[in-house]
């Protein structure tokens, strides 16, 4: 069968934007939806020269011989990396370093901005991202080695900036816990973002670090609707469990906030005020939000998912996203990529600011303490010389 030409793809996309019917629905790629998985496609890797695309010629649809696709098991792949701290100089981020024990994420959040990073490994940002997980078995030892380097200057270490540190595989591998053990050992401050109640398994370490102003945790809650959450984030904790985690962390004296991210115009953004209220009632002290962003392959992945699960509102949602992104589905410019621009984006920002004030989530955040950093085993002049750097 002939492949769908780029010109045909552009024509169909133009019809979608104009709200006109697709003249040949059979030209759309068939869904690869799997139970318990987020993406409904396994999009091609942008770095590959040769691309094989699924194609639906319509015959199975006509004859009714469509079979339920088999479930995809999770595959674990060892990462042989020799360093684990990733540094950045982005003006949009409030941290300059991070550690990610895992590449890929079994939570399967369809909107995850980290999906395109899987292409660097030669895997698809689609289903591969949530089924082929790369893990760093020596992450704790490698982190300690880097923290012991002469001249290392401590600043807040971000954990969970790319993929979730408490995704299901953490129950057995416990790599995130090994990272926290090292950070506590060095009195190194850390900020954590997660969608999982699994963070409560490390309550002992986090409580001890909180007493020294070394930790802050954000729970990402995107919706209070369990059905929408299961569709968008099939293997993440339920919204109720995430709110319970906020309660338990706050009760343990750990500074905790709620992250309403991403806000998807026309899909979950109507819940913003209710999410902030629920977070505040659970004990959150701070809040933040990020507008949906769709870099690289994620545009196609999200659009396919939207047409699969919400065909009645897909065009409306995509139209609102374009309204906040200068006519496209993504705007990678610094200063715009997290918040967007235009009337709709401005309205979201004003709503967030108002609700945050109403529920006391806009108080000034106290910075974490970097002055307590110590290299175990170093004493006297050697320790003083390193500390004098900051």
C-alpha positions as CSV (number, residue, x, y, z in Angstrom):
1,X,0.0,0.0,0.0
2,X,1.3,3.5,-0.7
3,X,2.4,5.7,2.2
4,X,0.5,8.8,3.1
5,X,2.4,11.6,1.4
6,X,3.5,14.7,3.4
7,X,1.3,16.9,1.2
8,X,-1.7,14.7,2.1
9,X,-0.9,15.0,5.8
10,X,-0.8,18.7,5.5
11,X,-4.1,18.8,3.6
12,X,-5.8,16.7,6.3
13,X,-4.3,18.9,9.1
14,X,-5.6,22.0,7.2
15,X,-9.1,20.5,7.0
16,X,-9.0,19.7,10.8
17,X,-8.0,23.3,11.5
18,X,-10.8,24.6,9.3
19,X,-13.4,22.3,10.9
20,X,-14.1,20.5,7.6
21,X,-14.7,16.8,7.3
22,X,-11.8,14.5,6.4
23,X,-12.5,13.2,2.9
24,X,-10.7,9.9,3.4
25,X,-10.8,8.8,7.1
26,X,-9.1,5.6,6.1
27,X,-5.9,7.5,5.4
28,X,-5.4,8.2,9.1
29,X,-3.0,5.8,10.7
30,X,-4.8,3.0,12.7
31,X,-4.8,3.4,16.5
32,X,-2.3,1.3,18.5
33,X,-4.1,1.9,21.7
34,X,-3.2,-0.6,24.5
35,X,-5.0,-1.2,27.8
36,X,-3.2,0.6,30.6
37,X,-1.1,2.7,28.2
38,X,-1.4,6.4,27.4
39,X,-0.2,6.9,23.9
40,X,-2.2,5.4,21.1
41,X,0.6,5.5,18.6
42,X,4.3,4.6,18.5
43,X,5.4,7.6,16.4
44,X,8.6,7.5,14.4
45,X,11.9,8.7,15.8
46,X,12.8,12.0,14.3
47,X,16.5,11.1,13.9
48,X,15.8,8.0,11.8
49,X,16.3,8.3,8.0
50,X,13.9,5.4,7.1
51,X,10.5,5.5,8.7
52,X,7.8,2.8,8.7
53,X,4.4,4.1,9.3
54,X,1.2,2.2,10.1
55,X,-1.4,2.5,7.4
56,X,-5.1,1.6,7.5
57,X,-6.5,0.8,4.0
58,X,-10.0,0.3,5.4
59,X,-10.4,-3.4,4.7
60,X,-10.4,-4.6,8.4
61,X,-12.8,-1.9,9.3
62,X,-15.2,-3.0,6.6
63,X,-15.1,-6.7,7.4
64,X,-15.2,-6.2,11.2
65,X,-12.1,-8.4,11.6
66,X,-10.3,-5.9,13.9
67,X,-8.6,-7.8,16.8
68,X,-7.8,-6.3,20.2
69,X,-4.1,-5.4,20.3
70,X,-2.0,-7.4,22.7
71,X,-0.9,-5.7,25.9
72,X,2.7,-4.5,25.9
73,X,4.9,-5.5,28.8
74,X,7.4,-3.1,30.4
75,X,11.0,-3.7,29.5
76,X,13.8,-2.6,31.7
77,X,17.1,-1.6,30.1
78,X,20.3,-0.8,32.1
79,X,21.9,2.6,31.5
80,X,25.7,2.5,31.5
81,X,26.1,6.3,32.1
82,X,29.1,7.5,34.1
83,X,27.5,10.7,35.4
84,X,24.1,11.5,36.7
85,X,23.9,15.3,37.4
86,X,22.4,17.2,34.5
87,X,23.1,20.9,34.4
88,X,21.1,23.5,32.6
89,X,21.2,27.3,32.0
90,X,17.5,27.8,31.1
91,X,16.1,31.1,32.3
92,X,12.7,29.4,32.5
93,X,13.7,27.0,35.2
94,X,14.2,27.7,38.9
95,X,17.0,25.2,39.3
96,X,20.3,24.6,37.5
97,X,20.9,20.9,38.1
98,X,18.8,17.7,38.3
99,X,19.0,13.9,38.7
100,X,16.8,11.5,36.9
101,X,17.2,7.8,37.9
102,X,14.9,6.7,35.0
103,X,14.5,7.6,31.3
104,X,11.0,6.9,30.1
105,X,8.1,6.7,32.5
106,X,5.5,3.9,33.0
107,X,2.9,6.4,34.2
108,X,2.2,6.9,30.5
109,X,1.0,10.5,30.7
110,X,0.0,11.3,27.2
111,X,1.0,15.0,27.4
112,X,4.4,14.5,29.0
113,X,6.9,17.0,27.6
114,X,9.8,14.5,28.2
115,X,8.5,12.0,25.6
116,X,10.7,13.4,22.8
117,X,13.8,12.8,24.9
118,X,13.4,9.0,24.2
119,X,14.3,9.7,20.6
120,X,17.8,10.4,21.7
121,X,18.0,6.7,22.8
122,X,16.7,5.5,19.5
123,X,13.2,4.7,20.9
124,X,9.8,6.1,20.0
125,X,8.4,8.9,22.2
126,X,5.1,7.1,21.8
127,X,4.5,3.7,23.4
128,X,8.2,3.0,23.7
129,X,8.5,5.9,26.2
130,X,6.2,4.2,28.6
131,X,7.2,0.5,28.0
132,X,10.9,0.7,27.4
133,X,12.4,2.1,30.6
134,X,16.1,2.9,30.9
135,X,17.3,2.9,34.5
136,X,20.6,3.9,36.2
137,X,21.5,1.1,38.6
138,X,24.5,2.9,40.0
139,X,22.8,6.3,40.3
140,X,23.5,6.6,44.1
141,X,27.2,5.8,43.9
142,X,27.7,8.0,40.8
143,X,25.9,10.9,42.6
144,X,28.2,10.5,45.6
145,X,31.2,10.5,43.4
146,X,30.2,13.8,41.8
147,X,29.3,15.5,45.1
148,X,32.8,14.6,46.4
149,X,34.6,16.4,43.5
150,X,36.8,19.2,44.6
151,X,35.1,22.6,44.0
152,X,31.5,21.2,43.9
153,X,29.2,24.1,44.9
154,X,25.8,23.0,46.2
155,X,22.5,24.4,44.9
156,X,19.1,22.8,45.1
157,X,19.0,19.5,43.3
158,X,15.8,18.9,41.3
159,X,14.4,15.3,41.3
160,X,11.6,14.4,38.9
161,X,12.1,17.2,36.3
162,X,12.2,14.8,33.3
163,X,10.5,11.6,34.3
164,X,8.7,10.7,37.6
165,X,11.1,9.5,40.3
166,X,8.3,7.5,41.9
167,X,6.9,5.6,38.8
168,X,5.8,2.0,39.5
169,X,9.2,0.4,38.9
170,X,10.7,2.4,41.9
171,X,8.8,0.0,44.2
172,X,11.4,-2.7,43.5
173,X,14.5,-0.8,42.1
174,X,14.4,1.9,44.8
175,X,16.8,4.1,42.9
176,X,15.2,7.3,44.0
177,X,15.6,6.3,47.6
178,X,19.3,5.7,46.9
179,X,19.6,9.3,45.6
180,X,17.8,10.7,48.7
181,X,20.1,8.7,51.0
182,X,23.1,10.3,49.4
183,X,21.6,13.8,49.5
184,X,20.7,13.4,53.1
185,X,24.2,12.1,53.9
186,X,25.7,15.3,52.3
187,X,23.1,17.7,53.7
188,X,22.3,18.6,50.1
189,X,18.9,20.3,49.5
190,X,16.5,18.7,47.0
191,X,13.2,19.6,45.3
192,X,10.9,16.8,44.2
193,X,8.0,16.7,41.7
194,X,5.9,13.6,41.4
195,X,2.4,12.2,40.5
196,X,2.8,9.3,42.8
197,X,1.8,8.6,46.4
198,X,4.9,6.4,46.4
199,X,6.8,9.4,47.7
200,X,5.4,8.4,51.2
201,X,7.7,5.3,51.2
202,X,10.6,7.7,51.8
203,X,8.8,9.7,54.5
204,X,11.6,8.8,57.0
205,X,14.3,10.4,54.9
206,X,12.2,13.4,53.8
207,X,11.1,14.1,57.4
208,X,14.7,14.2,58.6
209,X,15.8,16.4,55.7
210,X,12.8,18.8,56.3
211,X,14.0,19.5,59.9
212,X,17.2,20.9,58.3
213,X,15.4,22.9,55.6
214,X,16.7,20.6,52.9
215,X,13.6,19.4,51.0
216,X,10.4,20.6,49.3
217,X,7.9,18.4,47.5
218,X,5.3,19.2,44.8
219,X,2.5,16.8,43.9
220,X,1.3,17.2,40.4
221,X,-2.6,17.0,40.2
222,X,-4.1,17.6,36.8
223,X,-7.8,16.7,37.4
224,X,-10.2,15.6,40.1
225,X,-12.0,13.4,37.6
226,X,-10.8,9.8,38.0
227,X,-12.0,8.8,34.5
228,X,-10.1,11.6,32.8
229,X,-7.0,10.9,35.0
230,X,-7.1,7.2,34.0
231,X,-7.3,8.2,30.3
232,X,-4.5,10.9,30.4
233,X,-2.3,9.3,33.1
234,X,-3.1,5.5,33.0
235,X,-0.6,4.3,35.6
236,X,-0.2,7.3,37.8
237,X,-1.8,7.5,41.3
238,X,-5.5,8.5,41.4
239,X,-6.1,12.2,42.2
240,X,-7.4,11.2,45.6
241,X,-4.2,9.4,46.5
242,X,-2.1,12.3,45.4
243,X,-4.1,14.6,47.6
244,X,-3.7,12.1,50.4
245,X,0.0,12.2,49.9
246,X,-0.1,16.0,50.3
247,X,-1.9,15.5,53.6
248,X,0.7,13.0,54.9
249,X,3.7,15.0,53.8
250,X,2.3,18.1,55.4
251,X,1.5,16.2,58.6
252,X,5.1,15.0,58.7
253,X,6.4,18.6,58.5
254,X,7.6,18.5,54.9
255,X,6.9,21.7,52.9
256,X,4.5,20.6,50.1
257,X,2.9,22.2,47.2
258,X,0.4,21.4,44.4
259,X,1.4,21.6,40.8
260,X,-1.6,21.9,38.4
261,X,0.3,20.9,35.3
262,X,-0.3,20.8,32.5
263,X,-3.4,22.9,32.1
264,X,-4.9,21.8,28.8
265,X,-7.3,24.3,27.2
266,X,-10.7,22.9,26.8
267,X,-9.9,19.7,28.6
268,X,-9.0,20.2,32.2
269,X,-8.4,23.9,32.6
270,X,-11.9,24.5,33.9
271,X,-10.8,22.6,37.1
272,X,-8.0,24.9,38.0
273,X,-9.8,26.6,40.9
274,X,-11.1,23.3,42.3
275,X,-7.7,21.8,42.1
276,X,-6.1,24.6,44.0
277,X,-8.8,24.5,46.6
278,X,-8.4,20.7,47.0
279,X,-4.6,21.1,47.4
280,X,-5.0,23.9,50.0
281,X,-7.5,21.8,52.0
282,X,-5.1,18.9,51.9
283,X,-2.3,21.1,53.4
284,X,-0.4,22.4,50.4
285,X,1.5,25.6,51.1
286,X,2.4,26.6,47.6
287,X,1.1,26.2,44.1
288,X,2.3,26.4,40.5
289,X,0.9,25.7,37.0
290,X,2.2,25.1,33.5
291,X,0.4,25.4,30.3
292,X,0.4,22.3,28.0
293,X,3.4,22.3,25.7
294,X,3.9,19.9,22.8
295,X,7.5,19.8,21.5
296,X,8.7,17.7,18.6
297,X,6.8,14.3,18.2
298,X,4.5,15.1,21.1
299,X,2.3,17.2,18.9
300,X,1.3,14.1,16.8
301,X,1.1,11.8,19.9
302,X,-1.2,14.2,21.7
303,X,-3.4,14.9,18.7
304,X,-3.8,11.2,17.9
305,X,-4.8,10.5,21.5
306,X,-7.3,13.4,21.5
307,X,-9.0,12.2,18.3
308,X,-9.1,8.7,19.8
309,X,-10.6,9.5,23.2
310,X,-12.3,12.9,22.7
311,X,-13.3,13.1,19.1
312,X,-16.2,15.4,19.8
313,X,-14.0,18.2,21.3
314,X,-10.6,17.5,19.6
315,X,-10.8,20.4,17.1
316,X,-11.9,22.8,19.8
317,X,-9.1,21.8,22.2
318,X,-6.5,22.1,19.4
319,X,-7.9,25.5,18.4
320,X,-7.5,26.8,21.9
321,X,-4.0,25.5,22.1
322,X,-3.1,27.2,18.9
323,X,-4.6,30.4,20.3
324,X,-2.1,30.3,23.2
325,X,0.8,29.3,21.0
326,X,0.8,31.9,18.2
327,X,-1.1,29.7,15.8
328,X,0.9,26.6,16.3
329,X,0.8,23.7,18.8
330,X,4.1,24.6,20.4
331,X,6.1,27.7,21.1
332,X,9.7,26.9,22.4
333,X,10.7,30.5,23.1
334,X,12.1,31.2,26.6
335,X,9.5,33.2,28.6
336,X,6.6,31.8,26.6
337,X,6.9,28.0,26.6
338,X,5.5,27.4,30.1
339,X,2.8,30.0,30.1
340,X,1.9,30.8,26.5
341,X,0.6,34.1,25.3
342,X,-2.6,35.7,24.1
343,X,-6.0,36.4,25.7
344,X,-6.7,32.8,26.7
345,X,-3.3,32.3,28.2
346,X,-3.5,35.6,30.1
347,X,-6.9,34.6,31.5
348,X,-5.5,31.3,32.8
349,X,-2.7,33.2,34.5
350,X,-5.1,35.6,36.2
351,X,-7.4,32.8,37.3
352,X,-4.4,31.0,38.8
353,X,-3.2,34.1,40.6
354,X,-6.7,34.9,42.0
355,X,-7.3,31.3,43.3
356,X,-3.8,31.1,44.8
357,X,-4.5,34.2,46.8
358,X,-7.9,33.0,47.8
359,X,-6.5,29.7,49.2
360,X,-3.3,31.1,50.7
361,X,-1.0,29.4,48.2
362,X,0.8,32.5,47.1
363,X,3.0,33.0,50.2
364,X,6.7,33.7,49.6
365,X,8.6,30.4,49.5
366,X,11.5,30.1,51.9
367,X,14.6,29.0,50.1
368,X,16.2,25.7,51.0
369,X,19.4,25.8,53.0
370,X,22.6,25.1,51.0
371,X,24.9,26.2,53.9
372,X,24.7,22.8,55.7
373,X,26.3,20.9,52.8
374,X,29.2,18.8,54.1
375,X,31.4,16.1,52.4
376,X,31.4,13.1,54.7
377,X,34.9,12.2,55.9
378,X,36.4,15.7,55.2
379,X,37.4,17.7,58.2
380,X,39.4,20.8,59.2
381,X,41.2,22.9,56.5
382,X,40.0,20.7,53.6
383,X,36.3,21.1,54.5
384,X,36.7,24.8,55.2
385,X,38.5,25.4,51.9
386,X,35.6,23.7,50.0
387,X,32.9,25.6,51.9
388,X,34.7,28.9,51.3
389,X,33.7,28.7,47.6
390,X,30.2,29.8,48.5
